[in-house]
Amino acid sequence: MAYSEKINDPAFDRYLKNTSNYRLQFSFVLALAAIAGFFLYGHFSDDMDNPEALYIGLAIGGMFALIGFYSARSVKPALTWDGVVTGKKIRRVRGKLEYVVMISDEKNRIHEIKSENDATLHDYYREGEKVRFHGRLHSFEKYDKSKDEIIFCNACSFLHDISDDFCRNCGCPLLK
């Protein structure tokens, strides 16, 4: 029983950098698609001609590029802190079940982990368990994983069998 030292593995840094790069690349692909789509629309349509259609495409593409840039740069690491699972509840929100795990931090602030229509995360935590919030990954690690059969990847949240050592999805080590 302990928090894992694997949290310092360089794979987590690579994951965070790649995630930021993927957001940026995706937004630029959307921007190019908007520009090309409006250009083609202006070329083949009777409703709108170029350069008017191209200008609209450039404006929308520019918005996609800006959103992607800010999205890639906006993920800032938070502080790491320790806490305790203080409660769990299930509530109906807009016709869906919402499973909530409440965690109290060192300053007695309550943080909630929510999942919709899936009790897996809710059932994974037990009241009274110690947890650590890893600020740079924005994820939780349980102190005692000795009774667990599953474990979540702290980088991408992919679900694994407790016997796995690395995430099949992102390649980061599992914190156990």
C-alpha positions in Angstrom: 0.0 0.0 0.0 1.5 3.3 -1.1 1.3 5.9 -3.8 3.3 4.9 -6.8 6.7 6.4 -7.6 5.9 5.7 -11.3 4.1 9.1 -11.4 7.5 10.6 -12.3 7.9 8.4 -15.4 8.8 10.4 -18.5 6.0 8.7 -20.4 3.5 11.0 -18.6 5.4 14.1 -19.9 5.3 12.6 -23.4 1.6 11.9 -23.1 0.8 15.5 -22.0 2.9 17.0 -24.8 1.3 14.7 -27.4 -2.2 15.5 -26.2 -1.5 19.2 -26.6 -0.1 18.6 -30.1 -3.0 16.5 -31.1 -5.5 19.3 -30.1 -3.5 21.8 -32.1 -3.3 19.5 -35.2 -7.0 18.6 -35.1 -8.0 22.3 -35.0 -5.8 23.1 -38.0 -7.3 20.2 -39.9 -10.7 21.6 -39.1 -9.6 25.0 -40.2 -8.3 23.8 -43.5 -11.5 21.8 -44.1 -13.6 24.9 -43.5 -11.5 27.0 -45.8 -11.5 24.3 -48.6 -15.2 23.6 -48.1 -16.3 27.2 -48.4 -14.0 27.7 -51.4 -15.5 24.7 -53.2 -19.0 25.8 -52.2 -18.3 29.2 -53.7 -16.8 27.7 -56.9 -19.6 25.2 -57.6 -22.7 26.8 -56.0 -25.0 29.3 -57.5 -25.9 30.7 -54.0 -22.5 32.3 -53.3 -19.4 33.2 -55.3 -15.8 33.4 -54.5 -14.1 35.4 -52.9 -17.1 35.9 -50.6 -17.3 32.2 -49.8 -13.6 32.0 -49.3 -13.6 34.9 -46.9 -16.3 33.2 -44.8 -14.2 30.0 -44.9 -11.1 31.9 -43.8 -13.0 33.5 -40.9 -14.4 30.2 -39.7 -11.1 28.4 -40.2 -9.4 31.2 -38.3 -11.8 30.6 -35.4 -11.0 26.9 -35.4 -7.3 27.6 -35.4 -7.6 30.1 -32.5 -9.8 27.7 -30.5 -7.2 24.9 -31.0 -4.3 27.1 -30.1 -6.0 28.2 -26.8 -7.2 24.6 -26.1 -3.6 23.3 -26.5 -2.1 26.0 -24.3 -4.9 26.2 -21.7 -4.3 22.9 -19.9 -2.3 24.0 -16.8 -1.1 21.7 -14.1 -2.9 22.0 -10.8 -1.4 21.4 -7.4 -1.1 17.8 -6.1 -3.0 17.1 -2.9 -4.1 14.2 -0.7 -7.6 13.5 0.3 -10.2 11.0 1.6 -13.3 9.6 -0.1 -16.0 11.0 2.2 -19.2 10.0 0.3 -20.8 8.5 -2.7 -24.2 9.2 -4.3 -26.3 8.4 -7.3 -28.7 11.0 -8.7 -30.9 11.4 -11.8 -29.9 14.3 -14.0 -31.9 15.1 -17.2 -33.1 11.5 -17.3 -29.6 9.9 -16.9 -28.0 8.4 -13.8 -25.1 10.4 -12.5 -22.7 8.6 -10.2 -20.7 10.9 -7.8 -17.7 10.2 -5.6 -17.0 13.0 -3.1 -13.4 13.5 -1.9 -12.4 15.9 0.9 -9.0 17.5 0.5 -6.5 18.6 3.2 -8.4 22.0 3.5 -11.8 20.2 3.8 -12.9 21.3 0.4 -15.1 18.7 -1.4 -14.2 17.6 -4.9 -16.5 15.4 -7.0 -15.7 12.7 -9.5 -18.7 12.2 -11.8 -19.6 9.6 -14.3 -22.8 9.3 -16.4 -24.7 6.0 -16.7 -21.7 4.0 -15.7 -21.1 2.9 -12.1 -17.5 1.5 -12.6 -15.7 4.6 -11.3 -18.3 5.0 -8.5 -17.8 1.3 -7.4 -14.0 1.6 -7.7 -13.7 4.0 -4.7 -14.7 3.1 -1.2 -15.7 5.6 1.6 -12.7 6.3 3.9 -10.1 5.5 1.3 -7.1 7.8 1.0 -6.5 9.2 -2.5 -4.0 11.5 -4.1 -4.9 14.0 -6.8 -2.1 14.3 -9.3 -2.4 17.9 -10.5 -0.5 17.7 -13.8 -2.6 14.8 -15.0 -5.8 15.9 -13.3 -6.5 12.4 -12.0 -6.8 10.5 -8.8 -4.7 7.6 -7.4 -5.8 5.3 -4.6 -3.4 4.7 -1.8 -4.5 1.1 -1.2 -5.0 -0.9 -4.4 -4.4 -4.3 -2.8 -8.1 -5.4 -2.9 -8.7 -4.1 -6.5 -9.2 -6.2 -9.6 -9.2 -3.2 -11.9 -7.1 0.0 -12.3 -7.5 3.2 -14.3 -4.7 4.8 -16.3 -4.0 8.1 -14.7 -3.1 9.7 -18.0 -6.0 8.6 -20.3 -8.4 7.0 -17.8 -8.5 3.7 -19.8 -9.7 0.8 -17.6 -7.3 -2.2 -17.1 -7.0 -5.4 -15.2 -4.9 -4.9 -12.0 -2.2 -7.3 -13.4 -1.4 -5.0 -16.3 1.7 -2.8 -15.9 1.3 -0.4 -18.8 -1.7 1.2 -20.4 -2.7 -0.4 -23.7 -4.2 2.8 -24.9 -1.4 5.4 -24.2 1.6 3.4 -23.1 2.0 5.2 -19.7 2.7 3.0 -16.6 -0.2 2.2 -14.4 0.2 3.5 -10.9 0.1 0.6 -8.6 
